[in-house]
Amino acid sequence: MDQILVDIHLGQSLRQGVMGFCYDCGKACFRRGKYIRSCTRFKCRCSISDIK
């Protein structure tokens, strides 16, 4: 199940740089009840599996 990923687009945090973007990425995944899968090149991906 973890191989299927969900993309999240967070344009607002691009102004904050990569660190701010990845922080916002983690918060967005957490709000959805998902784990952060990756945060590279301003692409945020959350895993499909829920936080247990």
N, CA, C and O atoms as a Maestro MAE file, in Angstrom:
{
 s_m_m2io_version
 :::
 2.0.0
}

f_m_ct {
 s_m_title
 :::
 protein
 m_atom[208] {
  # First column is atom index #
  i_m_mmod_type
  r_m_x_coord
  r_m_y_coord
  r_m_z_coord
  i_m_residue_number
  s_m_chain_name
  s_m_pdb_residue_name
  s_m_pdb_atom_name
  i_m_atomic_number
  :::
  1 25 0.805 -1.207 0.000 1 A "MET " " N  " 7
  2 3 0.000 0.000 0.000 1 A "MET " " CA " 6
  3 2 0.844 1.266 0.000 1 A "MET " " C  " 6
  4 15 0.434 2.268 -0.585 1 A "MET " " O  " 8
  5 25 2.002 1.251 0.634 2 A "ASP " " N  " 7
  6 3 2.811 2.459 0.742 2 A "ASP " " CA " 6
  7 2 3.421 2.894 -0.585 2 A "ASP " " C  " 6
  8 15 3.958 3.998 -0.683 2 A "ASP " " O  " 8
  9 25 3.346 2.043 -1.608 3 A "GLN " " N  " 7
  10 3 3.930 2.415 -2.886 3 A "GLN " " CA " 6
  11 2 3.086 3.464 -3.609 3 A "GLN " " C  " 6
  12 15 3.607 4.235 -4.415 3 A "GLN " " O  " 8
  13 25 1.797 3.492 -3.323 4 A "ILE " " N  " 7
  14 3 0.911 4.479 -3.942 4 A "ILE " " CA " 6
  15 2 1.005 5.767 -3.139 4 A "ILE " " C  " 6
  16 15 0.788 5.768 -1.927 4 A "ILE " " O  " 8
  17 25 1.330 6.864 -3.815 5 A "LEU " " N  " 7
  18 3 1.561 8.130 -3.124 5 A "LEU " " CA " 6
  19 2 0.530 9.173 -3.524 5 A "LEU " " C  " 6
  20 15 -0.060 9.105 -4.603 5 A "LEU " " O  " 8
  21 25 0.328 10.122 -2.654 6 A "VAL " " N  " 7
  22 3 -0.581 11.236 -2.909 6 A "VAL " " CA " 6
  23 2 0.243 12.512 -2.967 6 A "VAL " " C  " 6
  24 15 0.988 12.810 -2.033 6 A "VAL " " O  " 8
  25 25 0.120 13.275 -4.059 7 A "ASP " " N  " 7
  26 3 0.831 14.548 -4.185 7 A "ASP " " CA " 6
  27 2 0.038 15.652 -3.503 7 A "ASP " " C  " 6
  28 15 -1.191 15.686 -3.555 7 A "ASP " " O  " 8
  29 25 0.772 16.549 -2.864 8 A "ILE " " N  " 7
  30 3 0.164 17.724 -2.250 8 A "ILE " " CA " 6
  31 2 0.901 18.940 -2.806 8 A "ILE " " C  " 6
  32 15 2.131 18.959 -2.826 8 A "ILE " " O  " 8
  33 25 0.171 19.942 -3.252 9 A "HIS " " N  " 7
  34 3 0.789 21.145 -3.793 9 A "HIS " " CA " 6
  35 2 0.629 22.269 -2.785 9 A "HIS " " C  " 6
  36 15 -0.491 22.643 -2.436 9 A "HIS " " O  " 8
  37 25 1.746 22.807 -2.320 10 A "LEU " " N  " 7
  38 3 1.736 23.862 -1.305 10 A "LEU " " CA " 6
  39 2 2.496 25.074 -1.836 10 A "LEU " " C  " 6
  40 15 3.623 25.335 -1.415 10 A "LEU " " O  " 8
  41 25 1.888 25.807 -2.750 11 A "GLY " " N  " 7
  42 3 2.565 26.926 -3.384 11 A "GLY " " CA " 6
  43 2 2.938 28.050 -2.442 11 A "GLY " " C  " 6
  44 15 3.934 28.737 -2.667 11 A "GLY " " O  " 8
  45 25 2.163 28.250 -1.398 12 A "GLN " " N  " 7
  46 3 2.391 29.355 -0.472 12 A "GLN " " CA " 6
  47 2 3.754 29.266 0.205 12 A "GLN " " C  " 6
  48 15 4.399 30.294 0.413 12 A "GLN " " O  " 8
  49 25 4.204 28.078 0.551 13 A "SER " " N  " 7
  50 3 5.453 27.940 1.294 13 A "SER " " CA " 6
  51 2 6.687 27.983 0.403 13 A "SER " " C  " 6
  52 15 7.804 27.881 0.909 13 A "SER " " O  " 8
  53 25 6.519 28.130 -0.906 14 A "LEU " " N  " 7
  54 3 7.678 28.243 -1.792 14 A "LEU " " CA " 6
  55 2 8.529 29.454 -1.434 14 A "LEU " " C  " 6
  56 15 9.745 29.444 -1.624 14 A "LEU " " O  " 8
  57 25 7.891 30.487 -0.919 15 A "ARG " " N  " 7
  58 3 8.617 31.700 -0.536 15 A "ARG " " CA " 6
  59 2 9.504 31.470 0.675 15 A "ARG " " C  " 6
  60 15 10.469 32.206 0.876 15 A "ARG " " O  " 8
  61 25 9.202 30.472 1.481 16 A "GLN " " N  " 7
  62 3 9.951 30.200 2.703 16 A "GLN " " CA " 6
  63 2 11.176 29.333 2.445 16 A "GLN " " C  " 6
  64 15 11.991 29.156 3.352 16 A "GLN " " O  " 8
  65 25 11.333 28.798 1.269 17 A "GLY " " N  " 7
  66 3 12.457 27.923 0.964 17 A "GLY " " CA " 6
  67 2 12.120 26.466 1.242 17 A "GLY " " C  " 6
  68 15 11.009 26.127 1.650 17 A "GLY " " O  " 8
  69 25 13.106 25.619 1.009 18 A "VAL " " N  " 7
  70 3 12.900 24.175 1.116 18 A "VAL " " CA " 6
  71 2 12.552 23.749 2.536 18 A "VAL " " C  " 6
  72 15 11.663 22.918 2.724 18 A "VAL " " O  " 8
  73 25 13.229 24.297 3.539 19 A "MET " " N  " 7
  74 3 12.961 23.895 4.923 19 A "MET " " CA " 6
  75 2 11.523 24.227 5.322 19 A "MET " " C  " 6
  76 15 10.839 23.398 5.923 19 A "MET " " O  " 8
  77 25 11.070 25.416 4.996 20 A "GLY " " N  " 7
  78 3 9.696 25.803 5.301 20 A "GLY " " CA " 6
  79 2 8.691 24.962 4.538 20 A "GLY " " C  " 6
  80 15 7.640 24.596 5.063 20 A "GLY " " O  " 8
  81 25 9.026 24.659 3.291 21 A "PHE " " N  " 7
  82 3 8.137 23.846 2.468 21 A "PHE " " CA " 6
  83 2 7.978 22.451 3.064 21 A "PHE " " C  " 6
  84 15 6.859 21.950 3.170 21 A "PHE " " O  " 8
  85 25 9.080 21.822 3.452 22 A "CYS " " N  " 7
  86 3 9.019 20.466 4.006 22 A "CYS " " CA " 6
  87 2 8.305 20.449 5.358 22 A "CYS " " C  " 6
  88 15 7.618 19.482 5.686 22 A "CYS " " O  " 8
  89 25 8.464 21.500 6.129 23 A "TYR " " N  " 7
  90 3 7.739 21.611 7.399 23 A "TYR " " CA " 6
  91 2 6.230 21.667 7.137 23 A "TYR " " C  " 6
  92 15 5.452 20.962 7.779 23 A "TYR " " O  " 8
  93 25 5.831 22.513 6.189 24 A "ASP " " N  " 7
  94 3 4.419 22.613 5.826 24 A "ASP " " CA " 6
  95 2 3.909 21.308 5.229 24 A "ASP " " C  " 6
  96 15 2.757 20.929 5.439 24 A "ASP " " O  " 8
  97 25 4.767 20.629 4.489 25 A "CYS " " N  " 7
  98 3 4.427 19.330 3.912 25 A "CYS " " CA " 6
  99 2 4.080 18.336 5.015 25 A "CYS " " C  " 6
  100 15 3.065 17.643 4.937 25 A "CYS " " O  " 8
  101 25 4.916 18.270 6.030 26 A "GLY " " N  " 7
  102 3 4.680 17.362 7.148 26 A "GLY " " CA " 6
  103 2 3.388 17.682 7.876 26 A "GLY " " C  " 6
  104 15 2.647 16.779 8.263 26 A "GLY " " O  " 8
  105 25 3.117 18.973 8.064 27 A "LYS " " N  " 7
  106 3 1.880 19.377 8.736 27 A "LYS " " CA " 6
  107 2 0.661 19.001 7.905 27 A "LYS " " C  " 6
  108 15 -0.352 18.556 8.444 27 A "LYS " " O  " 8
  109 25 0.760 19.181 6.590 28 A "ALA " " N  " 7
  110 3 -0.362 18.848 5.710 28 A "ALA " " CA " 6
  111 2 -0.646 17.348 5.729 28 A "ALA " " C  " 6
  112 15 -1.804 16.933 5.760 28 A "ALA " " O  " 8
  113 25 0.399 16.546 5.709 29 A "CYS " " N  " 7
  114 3 0.215 15.088 5.782 29 A "CYS " " CA " 6
  115 2 -0.403 14.699 7.119 29 A "CYS " " C  " 6
  116 15 -1.315 13.874 7.167 29 A "CYS " " O  " 8
  117 25 0.089 15.290 8.199 30 A "PHE " " N  " 7
  118 3 -0.413 14.973 9.533 30 A "PHE " " CA " 6
  119 2 -1.893 15.327 9.663 30 A "PHE " " C  " 6
  120 15 -2.663 14.577 10.262 30 A "PHE " " O  " 8
  121 25 -2.289 16.471 9.099 31 A "ARG " " N  " 7
  122 3 -3.703 16.874 9.136 31 A "ARG " " CA " 6
  123 2 -4.590 15.851 8.433 31 A "ARG " " C  " 6
  124 15 -5.742 15.647 8.814 31 A "ARG " " O  " 8
  125 25 -4.043 15.217 7.411 32 A "ARG " " N  " 7
  126 3 -4.792 14.190 6.678 32 A "ARG " " CA " 6
  127 2 -4.691 12.815 7.331 32 A "ARG " " C  " 6
  128 15 -5.306 11.856 6.865 32 A "ARG " " O  " 8
  129 25 -3.919 12.722 8.403 33 A "GLY " " N  " 7
  130 3 -3.759 11.447 9.091 33 A "GLY " " CA " 6
  131 2 -2.825 10.501 8.366 33 A "GLY " " C  " 6
  132 15 -2.951 9.283 8.490 33 A "GLY " " O  " 8
  133 25 -1.876 11.059 7.598 34 A "LYS " " N  " 7
  134 3 -0.941 10.267 6.798 34 A "LYS " " CA " 6
  135 2 0.488 10.529 7.244 34 A "LYS " " C  " 6
  136 15 0.782 11.532 7.894 34 A "LYS " " O  " 8
  137 25 1.373 9.602 6.881 35 A "TYR " " N  " 7
  138 3 2.802 9.796 7.095 35 A "TYR " " CA " 6
  139 2 3.382 10.600 5.945 35 A "TYR " " C  " 6
  140 15 2.889 10.516 4.820 35 A "TYR " " O  " 8
  141 25 4.428 11.382 6.214 36 A "ILE " " N  " 7
  142 3 5.142 12.054 5.132 36 A "ILE " " CA " 6
  143 2 6.021 11.009 4.450 36 A "ILE " " C  " 6
  144 15 6.769 10.288 5.110 36 A "ILE " " O  " 8
  145 25 5.924 10.936 3.146 37 A "ARG " " N  " 7
  146 3 6.683 9.945 2.383 37 A "ARG " " CA " 6
  147 2 7.964 10.564 1.836 37 A "ARG " " C  " 6
  148 15 9.043 9.983 1.961 37 A "ARG " " O  " 8
  149 25 7.845 11.744 1.227 38 A "SER " " N  " 7
  150 3 9.031 12.421 0.704 38 A "SER " " CA " 6
  151 2 8.754 13.909 0.546 38 A "SER " " C  " 6
  152 15 7.609 14.343 0.422 38 A "SER " " O  " 8
  153 25 9.829 14.665 0.553 39 A "CYS " " N  " 7
  154 3 9.751 16.105 0.334 39 A "CYS " " CA " 6
  155 2 11.032 16.509 -0.378 39 A "CYS " " C  " 6
  156 15 12.038 16.806 0.265 39 A "CYS " " O  " 8
  157 25 10.995 16.519 -1.699 40 A "THR " " N  " 7
  158 3 12.162 16.873 -2.501 40 A "THR " " CA " 6
  159 2 11.738 17.740 -3.676 40 A "THR " " C  " 6
  160 15 10.663 17.555 -4.246 40 A "THR " " O  " 8
  161 25 12.587 18.676 -4.024 41 A "ARG " " N  " 7
  162 3 12.350 19.556 -5.187 41 A "ARG " " CA " 6
  163 2 10.961 20.182 -5.159 41 A "ARG " " C  " 6
  164 15 10.288 20.282 -6.185 41 A "ARG " " O  " 8
  165 25 10.546 20.600 -3.973 42 A "PHE " " N  " 7
  166 3 9.245 21.237 -3.769 42 A "PHE " " CA " 6
  167 2 8.089 20.342 -4.195 42 A "PHE " " C  " 6
  168 15 7.067 20.830 -4.678 42 A "PHE " " O  " 8
  169 25 8.250 19.039 -4.018 43 A "LYS " " N  " 7
  170 3 7.171 18.070 -4.202 43 A "LYS " " CA " 6
  171 2 6.950 17.380 -2.874 43 A "LYS " " C  " 6
  172 15 7.864 16.779 -2.309 43 A "LYS " " O  " 8
  173 25 5.753 17.472 -2.393 44 A "CYS " " N  " 7
  174 3 5.393 16.864 -1.112 44 A "CYS " " CA " 6
  175 2 4.547 15.630 -1.385 44 A "CYS " " C  " 6
  176 15 3.575 15.685 -2.138 44 A "CYS " " O  " 8
  177 25 4.922 14.525 -0.772 45 A "ARG " " N  " 7
  178 3 4.147 13.300 -0.946 45 A "ARG " " CA " 6
  179 2 3.850 12.676 0.405 45 A "ARG " " C  " 6
  180 15 4.730 12.531 1.254 45 A "ARG " " O  " 8
  181 25 2.604 12.316 0.580 46 A "CYS " " N  " 7
  182 3 2.171 11.611 1.784 46 A "CYS " " CA " 6
  183 2 1.888 10.163 1.408 46 A "CYS " " C  " 6
  184 15 1.489 9.874 0.280 46 A "CYS " " O  " 8
  185 25 2.093 9.268 2.346 47 A "SER " " N  " 7
  186 3 1.792 7.865 2.076 47 A "SER " " CA " 6
  187 2 0.287 7.644 2.109 47 A "SER " " C  " 6
  188 15 -0.461 8.444 2.671 47 A "SER " " O  " 8
  189 25 -0.139 6.556 1.502 48 A "ILE " " N  " 7
  190 3 -1.550 6.201 1.501 48 A "ILE " " CA " 6
  191 2 -1.972 5.664 2.864 48 A "ILE " " C  " 6
  192 15 -3.099 5.893 3.304 48 A "ILE " " O  " 8
  193 25 -1.063 4.947 3.534 49 A "SER " " N  " 7
  194 3 -1.427 4.336 4.817 49 A "SER " " CA " 6
  195 2 -1.664 5.406 5.879 49 A "SER " " C  " 6
  196 15 -0.975 6.425 5.922 49 A "SER " " O  " 8
  197 25 -2.639 5.155 6.721 50 A "ASP " " N  " 7
  198 3 -2.981 6.080 7.797 50 A "ASP " " CA " 6
  199 2 -2.025 5.938 8.972 50 A "ASP " " C  " 6
  200 15 -1.380 4.903 9.140 50 A "ASP " " O  " 8
  201 25 -1.940 6.985 9.783 51 A "ILE " " N  " 7
  202 3 -1.164 6.937 11.021 51 A "ILE " " CA " 6
  203 2 -1.915 6.038 11.988 51 A "ILE " " C  " 6
  204 15 -3.124 6.181 12.174 51 A "ILE " " O  " 8
  205 25 -1.199 5.122 12.594 52 A "LYS " " N  " 7
  206 3 -1.843 4.169 13.517 52 A "LYS " " CA " 6
  207 2 -1.629 4.574 14.937 52 A "LYS " " C  " 6
  208 15 -2.098 3.893 15.849 52 A "LYS " " O  " 8
  :::
 }
 m_bond[207] {
  # First column is bond index #
  i_m_from
  i_m_to
  i_m_order
  :::
  1 1 2 1
  2 2 3 1
  3 3 4 2
  4 3 5 1
  5 5 6 1
  6 6 7 1
  7 7 8 2
  8 7 9 1
  9 9 10 1
  10 10 11 1
  11 11 12 2
  12 11 13 1
  13 13 14 1
  14 14 15 1
  15 15 16 2
  16 15 17 1
  17 17 18 1
  18 18 19 1
  19 19 20 2
  20 19 21 1
  21 21 22 1
  22 22 23 1
  23 23 24 2
  24 23 25 1
  25 25 26 1
  26 26 27 1
  27 27 28 2
  28 27 29 1
  29 29 30 1
  30 30 31 1
  31 31 32 2
  32 31 33 1
  33 33 34 1
  34 34 35 1
  35 35 36 2
  36 35 37 1
  37 37 38 1
  38 38 39 1
  39 39 40 2
  40 39 41 1
  41 41 42 1
  42 42 43 1
  43 43 44 2
  44 43 45 1
  45 45 46 1
  46 46 47 1
  47 47 48 2
  48 47 49 1
  49 49 50 1
  50 50 51 1
  51 51 52 2
  52 51 53 1
  53 53 54 1
  54 54 55 1
  55 55 56 2
  56 55 57 1
  57 57 58 1
  58 58 59 1
  59 59 60 2
  60 59 61 1
  61 61 62 1
  62 62 63 1
  63 63 64 2
  64 63 65 1
  65 65 66 1
  66 66 67 1
  67 67 68 2
  68 67 69 1
  69 69 70 1
  70 70 71 1
  71 71 72 2
  72 71 73 1
  73 73 74 1
  74 74 75 1
  75 75 76 2
  76 75 77 1
  77 77 78 1
  78 78 79 1
  79 79 80 2
  80 79 81 1
  81 81 82 1
  82 82 83 1
  83 83 84 2
  84 83 85 1
  85 85 86 1
  86 86 87 1
  87 87 88 2
  88 87 89 1
  89 89 90 1
  90 90 91 1
  91 91 92 2
  92 91 93 1
  93 93 94 1
  94 94 95 1
  95 95 96 2
  96 95 97 1
  97 97 98 1
  98 98 99 1
  99 99 100 2
  100 99 101 1
  101 101 102 1
  102 102 103 1
  103 103 104 2
  104 103 105 1
  105 105 106 1
  106 106 107 1
  107 107 108 2
  108 107 109 1
  109 109 110 1
  110 110 111 1
  111 111 112 2
  112 111 113 1
  113 113 114 1
  114 114 115 1
  115 115 116 2
  116 115 117 1
  117 117 118 1
  118 118 119 1
  119 119 120 2
  120 119 121 1
  121 121 122 1
  122 122 123 1
  123 123 124 2
  124 123 125 1
  125 125 126 1
  126 126 127 1
  127 127 128 2
  128 127 129 1
  129 129 130 1
  130 130 131 1
  131 131 132 2
  132 131 133 1
  133 133 134 1
  134 134 135 1
  135 135 136 2
  136 135 137 1
  137 137 138 1
  138 138 139 1
  139 139 140 2
  140 139 141 1
  141 141 142 1
  142 142 143 1
  143 143 144 2
  144 143 145 1
  145 145 146 1
  146 146 147 1
  147 147 148 2
  148 147 149 1
  149 149 150 1
  150 150 151 1
  151 151 152 2
  152 151 153 1
  153 153 154 1
  154 154 155 1
  155 155 156 2
  156 155 157 1
  157 157 158 1
  158 158 159 1
  159 159 160 2
  160 159 161 1
  161 161 162 1
  162 162 163 1
  163 163 164 2
  164 163 165 1
  165 165 166 1
  166 166 167 1
  167 167 168 2
  168 167 169 1
  169 169 170 1
  170 170 171 1
  171 171 172 2
  172 171 173 1
  173 173 174 1
  174 174 175 1
  175 175 176 2
  176 175 177 1
  177 177 178 1
  178 178 179 1
  179 179 180 2
  180 179 181 1
  181 181 182 1
  182 182 183 1
  183 183 184 2
  184 183 185 1
  185 185 186 1
  186 186 187 1
  187 187 188 2
  188 187 189 1
  189 189 190 1
  190 190 191 1
  191 191 192 2
  192 191 193 1
  193 193 194 1
  194 194 195 1
  195 195 196 2
  196 195 197 1
  197 197 198 1
  198 198 199 1
  199 199 200 2
  200 199 201 1
  201 201 202 1
  202 202 203 1
  203 203 204 2
  204 203 205 1
  205 205 206 1
  206 206 207 1
  207 207 208 2
  :::
 }
}
